[in-house]
Structures are given as structure tokens and as C-alpha cells.
Amino acid sequence: MIRAAPRRAALPLLIGALVAAGVSGGARAEPAGGGCAHDAALEAAVASALRKKVRDIESTPGVRIEITFGCPAVSEPRQVTALSAHGHGGFVNVLELTGAGEARALRLKPAAAPTLSGPPPKVTRATARPRAEAIQHALAFASAALASTIHVALPPPVPGAVQTISARATTHDEALEIRLTGTGGVSSTRRWDGYVDSTHAAARVPLEVAWEALWELAGGPLRPAPVEEPDRAAFQRLLDSDGPRPRFLNDGLLELGAVLATRPVVPSLTPFLQAPSERTQLLAVNALATATGTDLRRDAAGALRPLADVTAAYRALAAPPPAPRH
């Protein structure tokens, strides 16, 4: 999750301290019983970041935060494709770290009420080529965070006393998705979506810490920039990703498709034309207009057509041609 700069400041400083101290993320201690090795210094730093974030939102007096580390799902990650989205008209953020060492961060501010006739959304970007050492540290930090398990242990009740348990809840919903890819194409994707509150902190915080460590690789402020081919390729990889996504995350991707969609993603976009939500259908139409290069949203006189007619037209356009008769 991307927060304002003051709230994010501690994590890059922590990663920087690891670099200065020589914590490589590759220097391993004794093998663990599960078949992997653990870097004690790295895991201590990650645990500190995890524990701080949980404490920021978990206010029950006397609570214990227990953190354990398993084996990373990808032992030697080399590439990252990550996505975050915030509900209630928030941002959609895309992060990609390529095998060539380039980090690209994209941000889309979705329209509050998208229309068939509206202009395409604007995207901002930051692109960097971090030092190999910085990439290694961020990947190691993120991998350890994603391999962590957080258990929030409430204090035991005192006999005869009234126990007070605090809980913080918000209406701010978000989704986080991180896919790590290693040697030989081995990959692992982890997702979380829900409300940012104390009851979900243990499940959300590992992804949040991993996301922030990786997002720092792009560096610098995001600025408006023309769309580039790597942006379109990243969009295609995200759209073709495995596993279901929450609707507002899909809607954010579809809105991004009005800028980045290309013809190869037409088969992935077409099913959204039959989504239960008219908003999702509308966003799919706008993305298909860009992907196909054919605008079917208006009639011959230039007037907007009913959404049902437009979705039917794009389904017909995307349908495979009939088999030849012999």
C-alpha cells in the first residue's frame, strides 16, 4: 500500500541500513527443517517492520505479536509484477521489476463515474534502473515478508476482571497482489483484499511491507509520461494472471486498459462484457475500443448507443469466424 511520504519513510531507511550493514539476503545461516535456509539478520529487520505496522493499528493493551518465517515460495526471485488498488475512487498502482533490472511504477487515478464518451484516464510513471545490490536487498526483504506468518495473541483474561479488547475499523478497502518469478519461470502470486482494520492486520501487513520494499525500487516522483510498449506488456501480464480478483481491482485494470490494451488481450477482456455490473461492462467496452482499434460506441450519426447494444457489438467483433463449410 502506498502511503504519504512521512508514513513510508521508515522502510527505505531500514532497507538502507541493511545494505550498509552488509545484510545481503543471499548470505544464509543454517538450513531450516523445512529445507530452506534462514538469514537471521534479514528476518529480524523484516519482523521489526511487520510488528510496527501491526502495532500502528492494533491498540489492545498487552497484546503480543508473534512472527514466524517459513520458506519463500520462490527461492531466488528475479522479476516482480505487482498491483495495488484502493476503493472509493482511489488509485490503481502497477509495479514491475524486469529481469534486466528496470523498475517501472505506474499509477492510474480512476474516474469517479466513467462514461462511454469520456476521455481516457491519465497515468503517471516513474522508471529507474536500481543498483543490483538494491534490487537484491528489496527482493530478499519482500520474499521474507511474504514468507512470514503473524499471530496476534490477545492477553489472557484476568479472573474476576472485565477484559477490554480494542479494535480499529475503517471503510477504506484495498487490494494487494504480488507475483514473484524466479529462475526457470517458477512463480508465486499472493493476494489480499479487504478493509484496513485491526482484525485483518495479520493477513494484510506482510503484503504491505513487501509492496513498500519493492515500490521503493522505482524511486523518484511519478510524472505524466507517454505510454510505452513495456507498459502495455505489463498490462497484458496482469490481465492474464491466474486467480480471481476483487471487482474494484478488476475495474481498475479495465480502466487502465483504455490506455494500455492491445489486440492480444481481447480474449481476456471480452468476458467482462457480461459482468453483472454495468460499470464493469462499460470499462470493458472502453478497453476493447482501444485494444481493437474499432470504436463501436456510437452509431452512424455519432450518437452514443445503448450499452447493451455496444456490448453485443463487441462480443460479435471478438467472436471467432465461423468454420468454412465443405
Short mmCIF file of the C-alpha atoms (twelve columns), coordinates in Angstrom:
data_MODEL
# 
_entry.id   MODEL 
# 
loop_
_atom_site.group_PDB 
_atom_site.id 
_atom_site.type_symbol 
_atom_site.label_atom_id 
_atom_site.label_alt_id 
_atom_site.label_comp_id 
_atom_site.label_asym_id 
_atom_site.label_seq_id 
_atom_site.Cartn_x 
_atom_site.Cartn_y 
_atom_site.Cartn_z 
_atom_site.pdbx_PDB_model_num 
ATOM 1   C CA . MET A 1   0.000   0.000   0.000   1 
ATOM 2   C CA . ILE A 2   1.434   3.393   -0.952  1 
ATOM 3   C CA . ARG A 3   1.117   5.932   1.781   1 
ATOM 4   C CA . ALA A 4   2.159   9.550   2.102   1 
ATOM 5   C CA . ALA A 5   5.897   10.071  2.298   1 
ATOM 6   C CA . PRO A 6   6.142   10.589  6.095   1 
ATOM 7   C CA . ARG A 7   4.494   7.205   6.760   1 
ATOM 8   C CA . ARG A 8   6.746   5.418   4.267   1 
ATOM 9   C CA . ALA A 9   9.999   6.960   5.368   1 
ATOM 10  C CA . ALA A 10  10.977  4.277   7.887   1 
ATOM 11  C CA . LEU A 11  11.073  1.349   5.450   1 
ATOM 12  C CA . PRO A 12  13.621  2.690   2.908   1 
ATOM 13  C CA . LEU A 13  15.798  3.781   5.839   1 
ATOM 14  C CA . LEU A 14  15.557  0.251   7.251   1 
ATOM 15  C CA . ILE A 15  16.489  -1.315  3.904   1 
ATOM 16  C CA . GLY A 16  19.323  1.199   3.566   1 
ATOM 17  C CA . ALA A 17  20.599  0.179   6.967   1 
ATOM 18  C CA . LEU A 18  20.607  -3.437  5.857   1 
ATOM 19  C CA . VAL A 19  22.675  -2.514  2.806   1 
ATOM 20  C CA . ALA A 20  25.154  -0.602  4.919   1 
ATOM 21  C CA . ALA A 21  25.417  -3.477  7.355   1 
ATOM 22  C CA . GLY A 22  26.014  -5.989  4.596   1 
ATOM 23  C CA . VAL A 23  22.776  -7.938  5.013   1 
ATOM 24  C CA . SER A 24  22.622  -9.390  1.535   1 
ATOM 25  C CA . GLY A 25  19.534  -11.539 1.594   1 
ATOM 26  C CA . GLY A 26  21.739  -14.171 -0.005  1 
ATOM 27  C CA . ALA A 27  24.087  -14.928 2.899   1 
ATOM 28  C CA . ARG A 28  22.248  -17.700 4.712   1 
ATOM 29  C CA . ALA A 29  22.535  -19.219 8.139   1 
ATOM 30  C CA . GLU A 30  21.926  -22.868 8.954   1 
ATOM 31  C CA . PRO A 31  19.302  -24.717 6.869   1 
ATOM 32  C CA . ALA A 32  15.849  -24.863 8.417   1 
ATOM 33  C CA . GLY A 33  13.992  -28.087 8.951   1 
ATOM 34  C CA . GLY A 34  11.724  -27.303 6.014   1 
ATOM 35  C CA . GLY A 35  14.601  -27.476 3.565   1 
ATOM 36  C CA . CYS A 36  15.430  -23.766 3.170   1 
ATOM 37  C CA . ALA A 37  17.921  -21.536 4.951   1 
ATOM 38  C CA . HIS A 38  17.140  -18.500 7.092   1 
ATOM 39  C CA . ASP A 39  19.014  -15.204 7.248   1 
ATOM 40  C CA . ALA A 40  18.646  -14.204 10.901  1 
ATOM 41  C CA . ALA A 41  19.591  -10.533 10.448  1 
ATOM 42  C CA . LEU A 42  17.260  -10.073 7.485   1 
ATOM 43  C CA . GLU A 43  14.335  -11.764 9.228   1 
ATOM 44  C CA . ALA A 44  14.888  -9.652  12.343  1 
ATOM 45  C CA . ALA A 45  14.664  -6.488  10.256  1 
ATOM 46  C CA . VAL A 46  11.553  -7.713  8.453   1 
ATOM 47  C CA . ALA A 47  9.950   -8.743  11.747  1 
ATOM 48  C CA . SER A 48  10.588  -5.260  13.103  1 
ATOM 49  C CA . ALA A 49  8.823   -3.671  10.125  1 
ATOM 50  C CA . LEU A 50  5.915   -6.113  10.372  1 
ATOM 51  C CA . ARG A 51  5.493   -5.648  14.104  1 
ATOM 52  C CA . LYS A 52  5.494   -1.849  13.819  1 
ATOM 53  C CA . LYS A 53  2.732   -1.871  11.211  1 
ATOM 54  C CA . VAL A 54  0.571   -4.214  13.255  1 
ATOM 55  C CA . ARG A 55  1.040   -2.074  16.361  1 
ATOM 56  C CA . ASP A 56  0.033   1.025   14.389  1 
ATOM 57  C CA . ILE A 57  -3.480  -0.390  14.059  1 
ATOM 58  C CA . GLU A 58  -3.767  -2.927  16.906  1 
ATOM 59  C CA . SER A 59  -4.396  -0.990  20.114  1 
ATOM 60  C CA . THR A 60  -5.413  -3.721  22.580  1 
ATOM 61  C CA . PRO A 61  -3.301  -3.289  25.746  1 
ATOM 62  C CA . GLY A 62  -0.956  -6.190  26.441  1 
ATOM 63  C CA . VAL A 63  -1.323  -7.783  23.009  1 
ATOM 64  C CA . ARG A 64  1.565   -9.964  21.800  1 
ATOM 65  C CA . ILE A 65  2.632   -10.005 18.155  1 
ATOM 66  C CA . GLU A 66  4.325   -13.270 17.240  1 
ATOM 67  C CA . ILE A 67  6.092   -13.563 13.882  1 
ATOM 68  C CA . THR A 68  7.495   -16.712 12.303  1 
ATOM 69  C CA . PHE A 69  9.128   -17.270 8.928   1 
ATOM 70  C CA . GLY A 70  8.641   -20.152 6.543   1 
ATOM 71  C CA . CYS A 71  10.411  -20.937 3.294   1 
ATOM 72  C CA . PRO A 72  9.936   -18.377 0.488   1 
ATOM 73  C CA . ALA A 73  7.642   -19.619 -2.268  1 
ATOM 74  C CA . VAL A 74  10.261  -18.574 -4.851  1 
ATOM 75  C CA . SER A 75  13.781  -19.270 -3.630  1 
ATOM 76  C CA . GLU A 76  15.620  -16.841 -5.940  1 
ATOM 77  C CA . PRO A 77  13.182  -14.213 -7.299  1 
ATOM 78  C CA . ARG A 78  14.369  -12.194 -10.277 1 
ATOM 79  C CA . GLN A 79  11.228  -10.445 -11.528 1 
ATOM 80  C CA . VAL A 80  8.198   -8.817  -9.923  1 
ATOM 81  C CA . THR A 81  4.766   -7.859  -11.207 1 
ATOM 82  C CA . ALA A 82  2.643   -6.240  -8.514  1 
ATOM 83  C CA . LEU A 83  -0.669  -4.456  -8.284  1 
ATOM 84  C CA . SER A 84  -2.488  -2.446  -5.665  1 
ATOM 85  C CA . ALA A 85  -5.840  -0.701  -5.709  1 
ATOM 86  C CA . HIS A 86  -7.810  1.398   -3.290  1 
ATOM 87  C CA . GLY A 87  -11.574 1.515   -3.195  1 
ATOM 88  C CA . HIS A 88  -13.806 4.592   -3.088  1 
ATOM 89  C CA . GLY A 89  -12.219 6.145   -6.187  1 
ATOM 90  C CA . GLY A 90  -8.631  5.660   -5.075  1 
ATOM 91  C CA . PHE A 91  -5.544  4.826   -7.062  1 
ATOM 92  C CA . VAL A 92  -4.547  1.779   -9.073  1 
ATOM 93  C CA . ASN A 93  -0.802  1.152   -8.920  1 
ATOM 94  C CA . VAL A 94  1.289   -1.196  -11.046 1 
ATOM 95  C CA . LEU A 95  4.878   -2.127  -10.312 1 
ATOM 96  C CA . GLU A 96  7.148   -4.222  -12.494 1 
ATOM 97  C CA . LEU A 97  10.755  -5.225  -11.980 1 
ATOM 98  C CA . THR A 98  12.154  -6.860  -15.100 1 
ATOM 99  C CA . GLY A 99  14.897  -9.424  -15.375 1 
ATOM 100 C CA . ALA A 100 17.027  -6.712  -16.986 1 
ATOM 101 C CA . GLY A 101 16.933  -4.720  -13.749 1 
ATOM 102 C CA . GLU A 102 14.486  -1.985  -14.771 1 
ATOM 103 C CA . ALA A 103 11.832  -0.944  -12.256 1 
ATOM 104 C CA . ARG A 104 8.656   0.662   -13.622 1 
ATOM 105 C CA . ALA A 105 5.896   2.136   -11.481 1 
ATOM 106 C CA . LEU A 106 2.566   3.247   -12.981 1 
ATOM 107 C CA . ARG A 107 -0.315  4.975   -11.241 1 
ATOM 108 C CA . LEU A 108 -3.852  5.493   -12.521 1 
ATOM 109 C CA . LYS A 109 -6.421  7.746   -10.866 1 
ATOM 110 C CA . PRO A 110 -9.730  6.105   -11.851 1 
ATOM 111 C CA . ALA A 111 -12.668 8.285   -12.807 1 
ATOM 112 C CA . ALA A 112 -15.391 8.517   -10.186 1 
ATOM 113 C CA . ALA A 113 -18.079 7.974   -12.823 1 
ATOM 114 C CA . PRO A 114 -16.644 6.616   -16.088 1 
ATOM 115 C CA . THR A 115 -18.674 7.046   -19.258 1 
ATOM 116 C CA . LEU A 116 -18.615 5.741   -22.792 1 
ATOM 117 C CA . SER A 117 -17.861 9.203   -24.104 1 
ATOM 118 C CA . GLY A 118 -15.303 10.332  -21.539 1 
ATOM 119 C CA . PRO A 119 -11.593 10.867  -22.256 1 
ATOM 120 C CA . PRO A 120 -9.179  8.040   -21.413 1 
ATOM 121 C CA . PRO A 121 -7.676  8.165   -17.917 1 
ATOM 122 C CA . LYS A 122 -4.263  9.636   -17.273 1 
ATOM 123 C CA . VAL A 123 -1.341  7.645   -15.978 1 
ATOM 124 C CA . THR A 124 1.832   8.772   -14.257 1 
ATOM 125 C CA . ARG A 125 5.086   6.852   -14.143 1 
ATOM 126 C CA . ALA A 126 8.488   6.551   -12.541 1 
ATOM 127 C CA . THR A 127 11.197  4.434   -14.163 1 
ATOM 128 C CA . ALA A 128 14.587  3.585   -12.710 1 
ATOM 129 C CA . ARG A 129 17.496  1.184   -13.007 1 
ATOM 130 C CA . PRO A 130 18.431  0.494   -9.386  1 
ATOM 131 C CA . ARG A 131 21.806  -0.870  -8.427  1 
ATOM 132 C CA . ALA A 132 21.969  -4.645  -8.438  1 
ATOM 133 C CA . GLU A 133 22.627  -4.586  -4.702  1 
ATOM 134 C CA . ALA A 134 19.485  -2.520  -4.051  1 
ATOM 135 C CA . ILE A 135 17.407  -4.944  -6.120  1 
ATOM 136 C CA . GLN A 136 18.826  -7.916  -4.247  1 
ATOM 137 C CA . HIS A 137 18.014  -6.368  -0.882  1 
ATOM 138 C CA . ALA A 138 14.455  -5.372  -1.846  1 
ATOM 139 C CA . LEU A 139 13.712  -8.825  -3.274  1 
ATOM 140 C CA . ALA A 140 15.119  -10.533 -0.190  1 
ATOM 141 C CA . PHE A 141 13.163  -8.215  2.122   1 
ATOM 142 C CA . ALA A 142 9.911   -8.743  0.193   1 
ATOM 143 C CA . SER A 143 10.401  -12.513 -0.031  1 
ATOM 144 C CA . ALA A 144 10.930  -12.792 3.706   1 
ATOM 145 C CA . ALA A 145 7.865   -10.643 4.402   1 
ATOM 146 C CA . LEU A 146 5.712   -12.802 2.131   1 
ATOM 147 C CA . ALA A 147 7.028   -15.949 3.840   1 
ATOM 148 C CA . SER A 148 6.065   -14.627 7.279   1 
ATOM 149 C CA . THR A 149 3.137   -15.537 9.467   1 
ATOM 150 C CA . ILE A 150 1.804   -13.060 12.011  1 
ATOM 151 C CA . HIS A 151 -0.144  -14.186 15.040  1 
ATOM 152 C CA . VAL A 152 -1.739  -11.531 17.222  1 
ATOM 153 C CA . ALA A 153 -2.172  -13.018 20.706  1 
ATOM 154 C CA . LEU A 154 -4.622  -11.212 22.958  1 
ATOM 155 C CA . PRO A 155 -3.737  -11.014 26.653  1 
ATOM 156 C CA . PRO A 156 -5.252  -13.785 28.806  1 
ATOM 157 C CA . PRO A 157 -8.325  -12.767 30.800  1 
ATOM 158 C CA . VAL A 158 -7.803  -11.922 34.442  1 
ATOM 159 C CA . PRO A 159 -10.165 -13.916 36.713  1 
ATOM 160 C CA . GLY A 160 -12.879 -11.689 38.053  1 
ATOM 161 C CA . ALA A 161 -11.871 -8.703  35.917  1 
ATOM 162 C CA . VAL A 162 -13.532 -7.207  32.865  1 
ATOM 163 C CA . GLN A 163 -11.332 -7.700  29.807  1 
ATOM 164 C CA . THR A 164 -11.154 -4.835  27.326  1 
ATOM 165 C CA . ILE A 165 -10.292 -5.602  23.708  1 
ATOM 166 C CA . SER A 166 -9.751  -2.703  21.320  1 
ATOM 167 C CA . ALA A 167 -10.456 -2.904  17.608  1 
ATOM 168 C CA . ARG A 168 -9.998  -0.339  14.876  1 
ATOM 169 C CA . ALA A 169 -12.098 -0.447  11.745  1 
ATOM 170 C CA . THR A 170 -12.172 1.719   8.631   1 
ATOM 171 C CA . THR A 171 -14.243 1.957   5.460   1 
ATOM 172 C CA . HIS A 172 -11.022 2.109   3.425   1 
ATOM 173 C CA . ASP A 173 -10.815 -1.021  1.282   1 
ATOM 174 C CA . GLU A 174 -7.839  -2.058  -0.765  1 
ATOM 175 C CA . ALA A 175 -6.299  -4.951  -2.631  1 
ATOM 176 C CA . LEU A 176 -2.674  -6.014  -2.917  1 
ATOM 177 C CA . GLU A 177 -1.194  -8.536  -5.309  1 
ATOM 178 C CA . ILE A 178 2.467   -9.510  -5.704  1 
ATOM 179 C CA . ARG A 179 3.847   -12.068 -8.137  1 
ATOM 180 C CA . LEU A 180 7.488   -13.118 -7.785  1 
ATOM 181 C CA . THR A 181 9.168   -15.016 -10.614 1 
ATOM 182 C CA . GLY A 182 12.469  -16.816 -10.266 1 
ATOM 183 C CA . THR A 183 14.816  -18.911 -12.328 1 
ATOM 184 C CA . GLY A 184 13.216  -21.349 -14.719 1 
ATOM 185 C CA . GLY A 185 9.976   -19.357 -14.757 1 
ATOM 186 C CA . VAL A 186 8.919   -20.565 -11.298 1 
ATOM 187 C CA . SER A 187 6.455   -18.028 -9.908  1 
ATOM 188 C CA . SER A 188 4.192   -17.433 -6.954  1 
ATOM 189 C CA . THR A 189 1.328   -14.958 -6.533  1 
ATOM 190 C CA . ARG A 190 -0.087  -13.773 -3.231  1 
ATOM 191 C CA . ARG A 191 -3.179  -11.587 -2.917  1 
ATOM 192 C CA . TRP A 192 -5.154  -9.873  -0.211  1 
ATOM 193 C CA . ASP A 193 -8.248  -7.696  -0.320  1 
ATOM 194 C CA . GLY A 194 -10.497 -6.285  2.338   1 
ATOM 195 C CA . TYR A 195 -10.738 -3.421  4.795   1 
ATOM 196 C CA . VAL A 196 -7.775  -1.849  6.526   1 
ATOM 197 C CA . ASP A 197 -8.545  -2.603  10.150  1 
ATOM 198 C CA . SER A 198 -7.045  -4.368  13.125  1 
ATOM 199 C CA . THR A 199 -8.943  -7.614  12.516  1 
ATOM 200 C CA . HIS A 200 -7.241  -8.054  9.123   1 
ATOM 201 C CA . ALA A 201 -3.799  -6.705  10.024  1 
ATOM 202 C CA . ALA A 202 -2.094  -10.101 10.343  1 
ATOM 203 C CA . ALA A 203 -3.129  -11.123 6.808   1 
ATOM 204 C CA . ARG A 204 -2.558  -7.746  5.144   1 
ATOM 205 C CA . VAL A 205 0.675   -6.477  6.687   1 
ATOM 206 C CA . PRO A 206 3.105   -8.996  5.066   1 
ATOM 207 C CA . LEU A 207 1.943   -7.896  1.615   1 
ATOM 208 C CA . GLU A 208 2.043   -4.230  2.598   1 
ATOM 209 C CA . VAL A 209 5.635   -4.465  3.829   1 
ATOM 210 C CA . ALA A 210 6.680   -6.414  0.722   1 
ATOM 211 C CA . TRP A 211 4.914   -3.921  -1.562  1 
ATOM 212 C CA . GLU A 212 6.605   -0.908  0.008   1 
ATOM 213 C CA . ALA A 213 10.055  -2.501  -0.198  1 
ATOM 214 C CA . LEU A 214 9.565   -3.221  -3.905  1 
ATOM 215 C CA . TRP A 215 7.879   0.098   -4.760  1 
ATOM 216 C CA . GLU A 216 10.929  1.992   -3.493  1 
ATOM 217 C CA . LEU A 217 12.965  0.476   -6.343  1 
ATOM 218 C CA . ALA A 218 11.219  2.722   -8.886  1 
ATOM 219 C CA . GLY A 219 12.427  5.800   -7.000  1 
ATOM 220 C CA . GLY A 220 11.544  9.408   -7.658  1 
ATOM 221 C CA . PRO A 221 8.134   11.075  -8.027  1 
ATOM 222 C CA . LEU A 222 5.618   9.797   -10.563 1 
ATOM 223 C CA . ARG A 223 5.140   12.131  -13.524 1 
ATOM 224 C CA . PRO A 224 2.849   12.169  -16.581 1 
ATOM 225 C CA . ALA A 225 4.528   10.364  -19.476 1 
ATOM 226 C CA . PRO A 226 3.557   8.864   -22.836 1 
ATOM 227 C CA . VAL A 227 2.608   5.187   -22.855 1 
ATOM 228 C CA . GLU A 228 5.436   2.840   -23.788 1 
ATOM 229 C CA . GLU A 229 5.484   -0.727  -25.057 1 
ATOM 230 C CA . PRO A 230 6.716   -2.171  -21.725 1 
ATOM 231 C CA . ASP A 231 3.649   -0.605  -20.073 1 
ATOM 232 C CA . ARG A 232 1.362   -2.474  -22.473 1 
ATOM 233 C CA . ALA A 233 3.281   -5.709  -21.919 1 
ATOM 234 C CA . ALA A 234 2.937   -5.337  -18.129 1 
ATOM 235 C CA . PHE A 235 -0.799  -4.749  -18.518 1 
ATOM 236 C CA . GLN A 236 -1.131  -7.929  -20.573 1 
ATOM 237 C CA . ARG A 237 0.728   -9.963  -17.955 1 
ATOM 238 C CA . LEU A 238 -1.533  -8.620  -15.220 1 
ATOM 239 C CA . LEU A 239 -4.740  -9.195  -17.144 1 
ATOM 240 C CA . ASP A 240 -3.746  -12.762 -17.965 1 
ATOM 241 C CA . SER A 241 -2.789  -13.508 -14.354 1 
ATOM 242 C CA . ASP A 242 -4.145  -16.592 -12.664 1 
ATOM 243 C CA . GLY A 243 -6.740  -16.499 -9.922  1 
ATOM 244 C CA . PRO A 244 -9.798  -14.328 -9.216  1 
ATOM 245 C CA . ARG A 245 -9.539  -10.676 -8.254  1 
ATOM 246 C CA . PRO A 246 -11.919 -8.413  -6.327  1 
ATOM 247 C CA . ARG A 247 -14.221 -6.408  -8.574  1 
ATOM 248 C CA . PHE A 248 -12.779 -2.984  -7.845  1 
ATOM 249 C CA . LEU A 249 -9.302  -4.288  -8.698  1 
ATOM 250 C CA . ASN A 250 -10.589 -5.715  -11.974 1 
ATOM 251 C CA . ASP A 251 -12.365 -2.421  -12.670 1 
ATOM 252 C CA . GLY A 252 -9.129  -0.533  -12.113 1 
ATOM 253 C CA . LEU A 253 -7.318  -2.778  -14.571 1 
ATOM 254 C CA . LEU A 254 -10.105 -2.381  -17.120 1 
ATOM 255 C CA . GLU A 255 -9.916  1.388   -16.828 1 
ATOM 256 C CA . LEU A 256 -6.171  1.186   -17.340 1 
ATOM 257 C CA . GLY A 257 -6.985  -0.852  -20.468 1 
ATOM 258 C CA . ALA A 258 -8.469  2.262   -22.090 1 
ATOM 259 C CA . VAL A 259 -4.844  3.424   -22.317 1 
ATOM 260 C CA . LEU A 260 -2.793  0.207   -22.462 1 
ATOM 261 C CA . ALA A 261 -4.937  -2.544  -24.039 1 
ATOM 262 C CA . THR A 262 -3.691  -4.180  -27.254 1 
ATOM 263 C CA . ARG A 263 -5.215  -6.762  -29.572 1 
ATOM 264 C CA . PRO A 264 -3.667  -9.807  -27.820 1 
ATOM 265 C CA . VAL A 265 -5.716  -9.072  -24.671 1 
ATOM 266 C CA . VAL A 266 -9.090  -9.028  -26.482 1 
ATOM 267 C CA . PRO A 267 -9.939  -12.630 -25.419 1 
ATOM 268 C CA . SER A 268 -9.232  -11.706 -21.781 1 
ATOM 269 C CA . LEU A 269 -11.335 -8.529  -21.961 1 
ATOM 270 C CA . THR A 270 -14.373 -9.983  -23.716 1 
ATOM 271 C CA . PRO A 271 -15.787 -11.987 -20.739 1 
ATOM 272 C CA . PHE A 272 -16.147 -8.746  -18.776 1 
ATOM 273 C CA . LEU A 273 -18.804 -7.633  -21.273 1 
ATOM 274 C CA . GLN A 274 -21.196 -9.987  -19.483 1 
ATOM 275 C CA . ALA A 275 -20.262 -8.933  -15.937 1 
ATOM 276 C CA . PRO A 276 -23.172 -8.309  -13.523 1 
ATOM 277 C CA . SER A 277 -22.014 -4.717  -13.004 1 
ATOM 278 C CA . GLU A 278 -22.842 -2.198  -15.748 1 
ATOM 279 C CA . ARG A 279 -19.814 -0.187  -14.651 1 
ATOM 280 C CA . THR A 280 -17.564 -3.173  -15.345 1 
ATOM 281 C CA . GLN A 281 -19.213 -3.685  -18.740 1 
ATOM 282 C CA . LEU A 282 -18.674 -0.016  -19.608 1 
ATOM 283 C CA . LEU A 283 -14.997 -0.149  -18.649 1 
ATOM 284 C CA . ALA A 284 -14.547 -3.338  -20.689 1 
ATOM 285 C CA . VAL A 285 -16.080 -1.608  -23.710 1 
ATOM 286 C CA . ASN A 286 -13.678 1.323   -23.411 1 
ATOM 287 C CA . ALA A 287 -10.721 -1.049  -23.112 1 
ATOM 288 C CA . LEU A 288 -11.899 -3.060  -26.126 1 
ATOM 289 C CA . ALA A 289 -12.220 0.101   -28.201 1 
ATOM 290 C CA . THR A 290 -8.519  0.714   -27.564 1 
ATOM 291 C CA . ALA A 291 -7.481  -2.932  -27.963 1 
ATOM 292 C CA . THR A 292 -9.287  -3.494  -31.261 1 
ATOM 293 C CA . GLY A 293 -8.827  -0.040  -32.728 1 
ATOM 294 C CA . THR A 294 -12.542 -0.123  -33.614 1 
ATOM 295 C CA . ASP A 295 -14.942 2.233   -31.849 1 
ATOM 296 C CA . LEU A 296 -18.459 0.763   -31.761 1 
ATOM 297 C CA . ARG A 297 -19.755 3.034   -29.021 1 
ATOM 298 C CA . ARG A 298 -21.537 5.447   -31.374 1 
ATOM 299 C CA . ASP A 299 -23.960 4.976   -34.232 1 
ATOM 300 C CA . ALA A 300 -23.532 6.285   -37.789 1 
ATOM 301 C CA . ALA A 301 -24.842 9.708   -36.731 1 
ATOM 302 C CA . GLY A 302 -22.299 9.939   -33.895 1 
ATOM 303 C CA . ALA A 303 -24.777 9.416   -31.063 1 
ATOM 304 C CA . LEU A 304 -23.910 7.095   -28.166 1 
ATOM 305 C CA . ARG A 305 -25.556 3.696   -28.472 1 
ATOM 306 C CA . PRO A 306 -27.214 1.861   -25.541 1 
ATOM 307 C CA . LEU A 307 -24.683 -0.083  -23.515 1 
ATOM 308 C CA . ALA A 308 -26.423 -3.403  -24.249 1 
ATOM 309 C CA . ASP A 309 -26.074 -2.790  -27.985 1 
ATOM 310 C CA . VAL A 310 -22.409 -1.841  -27.621 1 
ATOM 311 C CA . THR A 311 -21.508 -4.914  -25.573 1 
ATOM 312 C CA . ALA A 312 -23.290 -7.133  -28.106 1 
ATOM 313 C CA . ALA A 313 -21.358 -5.474  -30.921 1 
ATOM 314 C CA . TYR A 314 -18.009 -6.080  -29.244 1 
ATOM 315 C CA . ARG A 315 -18.903 -9.691  -28.459 1 
ATOM 316 C CA . ALA A 316 -19.661 -10.183 -32.135 1 
ATOM 317 C CA . LEU A 317 -16.433 -8.443  -33.140 1 
ATOM 318 C CA . ALA A 318 -14.378 -10.655 -30.835 1 
ATOM 319 C CA . ALA A 319 -16.116 -13.899 -31.787 1 
ATOM 320 C CA . PRO A 320 -14.033 -16.291 -33.895 1 
ATOM 321 C CA . PRO A 321 -15.018 -16.517 -37.562 1 
ATOM 322 C CA . PRO A 322 -17.322 -19.427 -38.475 1 
ATOM 323 C CA . ALA A 323 -15.639 -22.567 -39.712 1 
ATOM 324 C CA . PRO A 324 -15.677 -22.886 -43.506 1 
ATOM 325 C CA . ARG A 325 -18.231 -25.252 -44.958 1 
ATOM 326 C CA . HIS A 326 -17.030 -28.099 -47.129 1 
# 
